[in-house]
Amino acid sequence: MDVPTVSDVEDIELYDRLEHRSPEVLCRVFNHFYFENVADHCDPDEYDPKGWRRLLADALPEETRTWLQTYDQIVNENVDRVHAVAHLNETYDVPEERRDPDTLYELAILIHELGVEEQLPQFIVSARIKQNEMKRTWVLSEEIPLSNLSEKIDSFHESWNRRENRTKAVLVQQELSDESVASLQIFAEKGAGVTEELTFEFREGGQGSDTEIPERPELSTVRYRELKQIRILLKVESGRTLVVFTDEHRRGWTGVLNGFFEHTFGIESITSTIDKQTVTEATELRKEAHESVDIDDNPIEKMTGLINDRSEAALDAVDNSPHGAERKQRLKTKIQNIELSGSEIEDDPNLGTEEFRLIGRTNLDEVFKQVDIEDGFFQFLDRASNESLALVLNVDGRHVAARKTGPQSIDGSRLGSETQLALTYFFDQEGVL
């Protein structure tokens, strides 16, 4: 195929947008949109990067923009690539060689190659939920009625936004819904006042970049309120409802969430009614560790054995997972290197202790070699309440507490995406969706 020169390319803006994209990705975009028969294809080395850019911008401008729009939606929604790929691999029949996209651009073209671009909104919801379900899944001990949800949301809008003296508007959008699952996106105005910014008057009203610039532009002031947003997944199970938030729901959302759930579902004070979901494997690991302190001559050895048993089961689960070979190996390496690095006790009435931690740089044995506190430490753990005790694990160089509500980094910072994924296998956590 003849490749046009830069001067022949009409859409220079699109040509420029493709800069820094690899020939491999650009070739995949071309092959997918150009050839009707999948057996026909070009190889990445047939053209240099500039050649691929010129080819796509000239021969497939609309299709290329479609691919870029998919990428933009993924980026704008803050979709995490690792969790998104995990969801994609678990849900669709992804070829082995396509299961480990390195960039969101590759993920975007993979969505088109699988022919699921029409399900992009559902994919985004599922990916966002997957990346938050380990730390933001809560339980309401009753079933939320999801029937006639659209009408209930309309009624809430009328009640909230039309109420006298209401200063901040709220919008609830229903994304997914059936008898047992619903996903909602909530937008709310934030801040105490209105933001003002200067602009040129001719740019107001959503005018595009093709608008003719006047010789002497007039200044205008744009007044607006910034918006915050949060997604909520509701999954109704036998006698309870799982509630997953994509952001911290207790930070600035209490009033809106309590008002919405009370009006829509008749549930008062939802933010104080729900409980954090417990993780069965973490609870059992804590219980077995507590028992080992009381009955074993060498509790460190016993705890290490418990961790190794969990690791072996997790390795088998990874082997049977739909991830690509490279990701499987990275996950297995993280799991194989998990070791006991300490213990923590929080809010223990038996000991009058608000918080206690002993954590080694790598493991507890190193601490006990330096200071003779081993007997006192295990006596302390033995007297602690089972509910307040948690093991601390060294996971990929980070200290993670195996609390009953799931693994949490000791310093409160976010764990890496693959580390989170490895821990879901270690604690045998089933996905909400």
N, C-alpha and C positions, 0 to 999 in steps of 0.2 A: 504494500500500500504506500502510495506517495504521501509524504509528510509535508504539510504546508510550512512555509516560512512564518516567522513571527509577524511580518507585515501583512500576511494573508489572513491571520487570525482576527476575526471580528470582535470576539469577546476577550479583550486583553485583561480585564478584571478577573475573569475566570482563569485565564492562563496564569496570572500572578498568584491566584489563590492556591494553585497546585504546586507552587514552589516548595521544596524541601520534602515532598512526598516521594517515597521510594519507587523505583521502576517496578518492583514486584507488585506493590499495591495498585499503581496506576494501570499496570498490565491486567490485573484481575478485574478492575473496573471496566476496562475496554473489552475484555473477553466476555464478561457477563452481559453487557448491554449490546454488543455488536454482533455476536454470533448467535444464530438461532440454534444451531446444533452444538451441544457441549463438547463434541469430539473435535470441533474446529477451535483453534486457539492460537494466539501468538505467544512467544516466549519473552520474558522480561528483557533479555539481552538483544532483542531485535532493534530496539531504539535506545538512545541515551535518555536521561530524565527530561531534558528539554524537548526532545522529540515526542515523548509520551504526553507531555503537557500540551504541546501544539496539536497533537492528534486528538486528544480528548476535547480540548476547547473548540476545535474546528468541526470535528465529525460527530461528536456526541455531547453538545453543550447542555441540552435539557436533561439528559440522563445523568451526566456528571453532577449537575446541580442537585438532582434528586438524591444522589449518594451523599453529597455534602450536607444537604438538609437533614438527612438521617443522622449524620455525625453531629450536626449542630444541636439537634434535639437531645441526643444522648449527653452531650457536654452541658447544655443548659439545665438539664435535670440532675446534674451532679451524679450521674450513674457511675458506680465503681466498676472498672473493667473486669477485675477478677471475679466478683460476685455475679456480674452480668453474664460472663462467659460460663460460669458454673451453672447458672439457670438455663442458659441456651443449650448446653451439652446435656443437661438432665431432661430437657423438654423435647428436643428435636433430634433427628438423626443426622448429626454433624459428622462429616467425613473425618477420619482420624487425623489427616494432615492439616485440618482446619481448626482443630480444637484448642489451640493455644495462640490466639491473635495477640501480638505484642503491643498494638496500639488501638485506640478507639476508631481510627480510620479503617483498620483491618476489620474490627468488629462491625462497623457500619456496612462494609461491602459483604461481609459474611451474612448479615441479615437479609440482604437482597439476594445473595446466592441461594439461601435456603427458601426464598420466596415467602418470607413472613413479614415483609415490610408493612403490610396492612394491619398486622397485629402489634405494631410498634408501641402504641399507647399501653397495651396490656403488658408488653415486654418491659417497658420502663417501670411500670408499677411493680411488677414481680421482682425485677432486679433491685429496685430501691428497698422493697420489703426484705429481700434476702440479705442485703448488706446491713440491715438494722435489727433483724429478728433475734439475734443472739443476745443483744444487750437491751433491747427496748420492747420486749414482749411482756404484756401484763395480762392478768386474768380477772375477769368479772364473774362472780359466782352465780350468774343467771344468764339465760338465753335472751339476747337482744332480738326483738322482732324486726326482720328486714323487709317485710312485705310493705308495699306502697311507699317505698323509701322516697321516691321523687316527690310525691305529694307532701310528705313530712318535711322534706328539705324546703320546699316552697313555703310551707307554713312557718318554718323557722325564719326564713328570710323576711317574711312580712312582719313577724313579731319582733325580730332583732333590729332590722334596719329602719322600720317605721316607728319605733318607740320614741316617744317624746323625750327630748334632751339627750338622745343617743349621739355621741360625738364621733364614733369610729365605725366604719362599715365593715361587714363580713360577707364573704362569698363562699359557699360550699358547692363543690362540683363533684358529682357522682361519676366515677370512672369505671368501676367494675361492680356488678351486683347480680346475685342470684339468691336462692332461698337461704344459703348458708354463708356466703362470702360477699363482702362489700368493701370497696376501696373508695375513700373520699379524699379530696384535696381541698384544704381550707386556706383561704386567703383572708388576711385581716390587716387593716391599717395599723401602723405602729407609730410610736413617737408622740410627743406632747403637742406638737404644732405642725404647721404646714411648711414645706420646703419651697424656697423660691430660687429660681435660676434664670439667668439671662439667656435669651436666644434671639435669632433674627426672626422677624415677624413672618417672612415668606416661608420659613421652615415649619411653621405651625400647621396643625391639621393633618399630620402624617404625610406631608409632601415628600416625594421620592427624590433621589439624587439627580434626576433629570430636570428638576425644576430650574427654570431660568433664573439666574442670579441678577437682581436689579442693580443698577449702577450705584445706588446709594441705599443699602439695606436699612430698614427701620428696626430699632430694638424693641423687644417685647419681653415680658416676664411670664415664665411658666410657673404656675403654682400647683403643687401636688403633695400627696402624702405617700411616704414609702410603704411598701407592703412586705409582710412576712408570710411564709407559707409552711404548711406541714401536711403530710399525708398520714392517713389512718387506715389500717386494714382491720376489718371486723370479721372474725371467723367464728361462727356459731357451732359449738359442739354439744355433746350430751350434757346438759345441765350447766353449761358455762359458755362464756364468749372470750376468745383470745383477742386482745387489742394490741396491735403493733403500731408504734409511732416511728416516723422517719427522722424525728428530731426530739430533743429534750422537751417533753410536753409540760413540765412543771416550770419552765422558764418563759414567762410572758404569755402563756396560753391558758392559764387556769380559768379566767373569767369566760373566755369564748367557749372552751370545751365544756365547762360545767353548764353554761347556758344552752349549748347545742344539745347535749345529751339529756338534759332535763326536759327541754321542750319536745325533742324528737322521739325520745324513748322512755320518758318518765323516770329517768335515773338521776337522783340528786347527788351532787358533789362527786362526779365520776373520778376526778383526780385523786380523791382521798378514799374512794370505794374500791378501786382496783388494787390488786396485789401483784408484786413481781413474780413472774413465772419461775418455778423451781426447776432445776435440771436434775433429773433422776440420778444420772451417773455421778455428778458432783456431790449430791447428797449421800449416796452410798459410799463414795470414796472417803468423805469426811467421817462418816460413821465407823467405817472399818479402821481408819487411821486412829480414831479415838479409842476404839477397843484394843488396838495393838499396843497403845501406850500402857494399858492396864495389865495385859496378860503376857506380853512378849518380853523375853530377855533382851532382845535387840530390836526395839521399835523402828529404828532408822532402816534396818534391813527389811523389816516387814513392810514399811511404807514404800520403800523403793520397789519391792516386789509387786505391790499393788499398782504402782505407776507403770511398771514394765508390763503387767498383765493388760492394762488398759491400752498401752501402746501397741501390743501385739494385735489386739482386736481392731484397733484403728488402722493399722497397716493393711490388714486383710480388707477392711472396708474401702480403703483408698485403691487397692488393687482391683476391686470390683466396681469402682466408680467410672463415670463416663469421661473423665478428664483425659487430656492428651498425655503422652508418655513423659514429656518434660515436666509438666506440672505435677504429675503423679510422683515423680522422683523428688521434686522440691518439697512436696508435702510430706513424703515419707522421711526425708532427711530431717525436717523440723520435728516430726513426731518421735523419731529415734533418739533425738537429742534432748527430749524433755526429761528433766530430773528434779528431784526434791531439793529446794533451796532454802526452805524455812517453814514457818507456821505463823498464823496470826490468830488473835482472839479479839473479838469486837463485842462491846456492850454485854459483858458477862456478869450476871447478878451473883453467881456463886463466888466470884473472886473480887467483886467490887471494882472490876476493871472496865474502863471505857475502851481502851485500845492497847494491845500489846503485840509486837512483832519481833521475831528474831529471824533474820535473813542473811545467809552467807552470800558472798560474791558469786560463787558457783553452786556450792552445796553446804549442808550443815556440818558435815565431817570436818571441813576446813576450819569452821568456827571452833568446834570442840577441841581441835588440836592446839589452838592458840590459848583458849581459856577453859578452865575446869568448871563448866557450868552445866554439863550434860544432865546430871541427876536432878538438879533443881529445875531445869527446863522441862523435863518430862514429868516431874511432880506437878508443875504448874499446869501442863496440858491435861494431866489426869484429872485434876480437880475442876477443869473448865467444863462448862455446859457443852453438850454435843452440838447444840444449835449455834453456838458462837464461835466454834473452832473451824478453821479452814487451813488446808495445806497451801503453801506457796511454791509454785513451780518455776523453774528456770526454762523459759520457752524462747528459743532463738535469741538468747542473751537478755530477755526481758523477764522481770519478776511478775508472775500472774497468780492471783489468789483464786483457788478453786472453791469459790463460795457456792452456797446452795442455789443461788439465783444465776449461776453461770460464771465463767472465767472473767476476771476483771484485772486489768493492769494495776499494780500497786500505786504507781504515780498518777493514775487517772488519765494518762494520755491514750490516744487511740492506737490500738495494735494494728500492724500491717495486715493488708487484706488476705494474703496467703497464710499468715499466722492465724488469723481468725478462722479461715477455712480449715486449717489443720486441727484447730481446737474443736470445731464442730464434729470432726471424726473422732477425736480423742474422747470427747464426752458423749458421743453417740447421739447427737442432737438431731431430731427430725425437723425438716423445714416446715414452716407454717403453711406455705402454699405447695 
